[in-house]
Amino acid sequence: MVKRKIMIAVDVVLSSLFTIGTIYFLYLKEFINVFFTLSMALLFWFSIYSHRKNENEKQRCNRRRV
């Protein structure tokens, strides 16, 4: 339970850092850095989404067994 909360907190912190970095690089108009930062931010958001989806599927399977 605690490990799951820590993992979610780390995911949220990393994705928010990349989002802030994206806004910062957009302000500087550096397109290569914008592209890199956007791709990394999308990667982290997708990892969070897939992680939560897997957790929900595990919970569903556990409910069916009981």
Biotite code that builds the C-alpha atoms (Angstrom):
import biotite.structure as struc

atoms = struc.array([
    struc.Atom([0.000, 0.000, 0.000], chain_id="A", res_id=1, res_name="MET", atom_name="CA", element="C"),
    struc.Atom([2.760, 2.436, 0.989], chain_id="A", res_id=2, res_name="VAL", atom_name="CA", element="C"),
    struc.Atom([4.923, 1.308, -1.952], chain_id="A", res_id=3, res_name="LYS", atom_name="CA", element="C"),
    struc.Atom([2.062, 1.993, -4.368], chain_id="A", res_id=4, res_name="ARG", atom_name="CA", element="C"),
    struc.Atom([1.528, 5.507, -2.959], chain_id="A", res_id=5, res_name="LYS", atom_name="CA", element="C"),
    struc.Atom([5.260, 6.236, -3.267], chain_id="A", res_id=6, res_name="ILE", atom_name="CA", element="C"),
    struc.Atom([5.303, 5.017, -6.889], chain_id="A", res_id=7, res_name="MET", atom_name="CA", element="C"),
    struc.Atom([2.300, 7.204, -7.775], chain_id="A", res_id=8, res_name="ILE", atom_name="CA", element="C"),
    struc.Atom([3.919, 10.205, -6.055], chain_id="A", res_id=9, res_name="ALA", atom_name="CA", element="C"),
    struc.Atom([7.175, 9.671, -7.981], chain_id="A", res_id=10, res_name="VAL", atom_name="CA", element="C"),
    struc.Atom([5.248, 9.366, -11.260], chain_id="A", res_id=11, res_name="ASP", atom_name="CA", element="C"),
    struc.Atom([3.333, 12.572, -10.581], chain_id="A", res_id=12, res_name="VAL", atom_name="CA", element="C"),
    struc.Atom([6.499, 14.482, -9.613], chain_id="A", res_id=13, res_name="VAL", atom_name="CA", element="C"),
    struc.Atom([8.404, 13.330, -12.713], chain_id="A", res_id=14, res_name="LEU", atom_name="CA", element="C"),
    struc.Atom([5.566, 14.097, -15.101], chain_id="A", res_id=15, res_name="SER", atom_name="CA", element="C"),
    struc.Atom([4.988, 17.533, -13.552], chain_id="A", res_id=16, res_name="SER", atom_name="CA", element="C"),
    struc.Atom([8.713, 18.284, -13.858], chain_id="A", res_id=17, res_name="LEU", atom_name="CA", element="C"),
    struc.Atom([8.621, 17.401, -17.535], chain_id="A", res_id=18, res_name="PHE", atom_name="CA", element="C"),
    struc.Atom([5.475, 19.499, -18.019], chain_id="A", res_id=19, res_name="THR", atom_name="CA", element="C"),
    struc.Atom([7.174, 22.494, -16.379], chain_id="A", res_id=20, res_name="ILE", atom_name="CA", element="C"),
    struc.Atom([10.225, 21.857, -18.548], chain_id="A", res_id=21, res_name="GLY", atom_name="CA", element="C"),
    struc.Atom([8.016, 21.839, -21.645], chain_id="A", res_id=22, res_name="THR", atom_name="CA", element="C"),
    struc.Atom([6.521, 25.215, -20.751], chain_id="A", res_id=23, res_name="ILE", atom_name="CA", element="C"),
    struc.Atom([10.002, 26.596, -20.016], chain_id="A", res_id=24, res_name="TYR", atom_name="CA", element="C"),
    struc.Atom([11.409, 25.427, -23.361], chain_id="A", res_id=25, res_name="PHE", atom_name="CA", element="C"),
    struc.Atom([8.337, 26.687, -25.231], chain_id="A", res_id=26, res_name="LEU", atom_name="CA", element="C"),
    struc.Atom([9.005, 30.078, -23.689], chain_id="A", res_id=27, res_name="TYR", atom_name="CA", element="C"),
    struc.Atom([12.579, 29.965, -24.984], chain_id="A", res_id=28, res_name="LEU", atom_name="CA", element="C"),
    struc.Atom([11.413, 28.792, -28.449], chain_id="A", res_id=29, res_name="LYS", atom_name="CA", element="C"),
    struc.Atom([14.017, 26.041, -28.688], chain_id="A", res_id=30, res_name="GLU", atom_name="CA", element="C"),
    struc.Atom([12.231, 23.567, -30.908], chain_id="A", res_id=31, res_name="PHE", atom_name="CA", element="C"),
    struc.Atom([14.586, 20.608, -30.525], chain_id="A", res_id=32, res_name="ILE", atom_name="CA", element="C"),
    struc.Atom([14.346, 20.804, -26.747], chain_id="A", res_id=33, res_name="ASN", atom_name="CA", element="C"),
    struc.Atom([10.572, 21.267, -26.981], chain_id="A", res_id=34, res_name="VAL", atom_name="CA", element="C"),
    struc.Atom([10.228, 18.137, -29.088], chain_id="A", res_id=35, res_name="PHE", atom_name="CA", element="C"),
    struc.Atom([12.450, 16.117, -26.741], chain_id="A", res_id=36, res_name="PHE", atom_name="CA", element="C"),
    struc.Atom([10.664, 17.349, -23.617], chain_id="A", res_id=37, res_name="THR", atom_name="CA", element="C"),
    struc.Atom([7.214, 16.763, -25.098], chain_id="A", res_id=38, res_name="LEU", atom_name="CA", element="C"),
    struc.Atom([8.132, 13.222, -26.091], chain_id="A", res_id=39, res_name="SER", atom_name="CA", element="C"),
    struc.Atom([9.484, 12.500, -22.604], chain_id="A", res_id=40, res_name="MET", atom_name="CA", element="C"),
    struc.Atom([6.390, 14.007, -20.960], chain_id="A", res_id=41, res_name="ALA", atom_name="CA", element="C"),
    struc.Atom([4.121, 11.897, -23.173], chain_id="A", res_id=42, res_name="LEU", atom_name="CA", element="C"),
    struc.Atom([6.173, 8.831, -22.308], chain_id="A", res_id=43, res_name="LEU", atom_name="CA", element="C"),
    struc.Atom([5.779, 9.435, -18.568], chain_id="A", res_id=44, res_name="PHE", atom_name="CA", element="C"),
    struc.Atom([2.045, 10.159, -18.827], chain_id="A", res_id=45, res_name="TRP", atom_name="CA", element="C"),
    struc.Atom([1.612, 6.951, -20.830], chain_id="A", res_id=46, res_name="PHE", atom_name="CA", element="C"),
    struc.Atom([3.592, 4.975, -18.239], chain_id="A", res_id=47, res_name="SER", atom_name="CA", element="C"),
    struc.Atom([1.371, 6.361, -15.468], chain_id="A", res_id=48, res_name="ILE", atom_name="CA", element="C"),
    struc.Atom([-1.761, 5.516, -17.474], chain_id="A", res_id=49, res_name="TYR", atom_name="CA", element="C"),
    struc.Atom([-0.624, 1.960, -18.224], chain_id="A", res_id=50, res_name="SER", atom_name="CA", element="C"),
    struc.Atom([0.472, 1.433, -14.604], chain_id="A", res_id=51, res_name="HIS", atom_name="CA", element="C"),
    struc.Atom([-2.943, 2.510, -13.293], chain_id="A", res_id=52, res_name="ARG", atom_name="CA", element="C"),
    struc.Atom([-4.708, 0.421, -15.925], chain_id="A", res_id=53, res_name="LYS", atom_name="CA", element="C"),
    struc.Atom([-2.729, -2.669, -14.871], chain_id="A", res_id=54, res_name="ASN", atom_name="CA", element="C"),
    struc.Atom([-3.538, -1.996, -11.199], chain_id="A", res_id=55, res_name="GLU", atom_name="CA", element="C"),
    struc.Atom([-7.257, -1.726, -12.013], chain_id="A", res_id=56, res_name="ASN", atom_name="CA", element="C"),
    struc.Atom([-7.179, -4.993, -13.961], chain_id="A", res_id=57, res_name="GLU", atom_name="CA", element="C"),
    struc.Atom([-5.417, -6.761, -11.087], chain_id="A", res_id=58, res_name="LYS", atom_name="CA", element="C"),
    struc.Atom([-8.042, -5.488, -8.643], chain_id="A", res_id=59, res_name="GLN", atom_name="CA", element="C"),
    struc.Atom([-10.836, -6.660, -10.965], chain_id="A", res_id=60, res_name="ARG", atom_name="CA", element="C"),
    struc.Atom([-9.317, -10.141, -11.218], chain_id="A", res_id=61, res_name="CYS", atom_name="CA", element="C"),
    struc.Atom([-8.922, -10.337, -7.433], chain_id="A", res_id=62, res_name="ASN", atom_name="CA", element="C"),
    struc.Atom([-12.586, -9.385, -6.938], chain_id="A", res_id=63, res_name="ARG", atom_name="CA", element="C"),
    struc.Atom([-13.709, -12.118, -9.341], chain_id="A", res_id=64, res_name="ARG", atom_name="CA", element="C"),
    struc.Atom([-11.727, -14.760, -7.470], chain_id="A", res_id=65, res_name="ARG", atom_name="CA", element="C"),
    struc.Atom([-13.329, -13.823, -4.158], chain_id="A", res_id=66, res_name="VAL", atom_name="CA", element="C"),
])
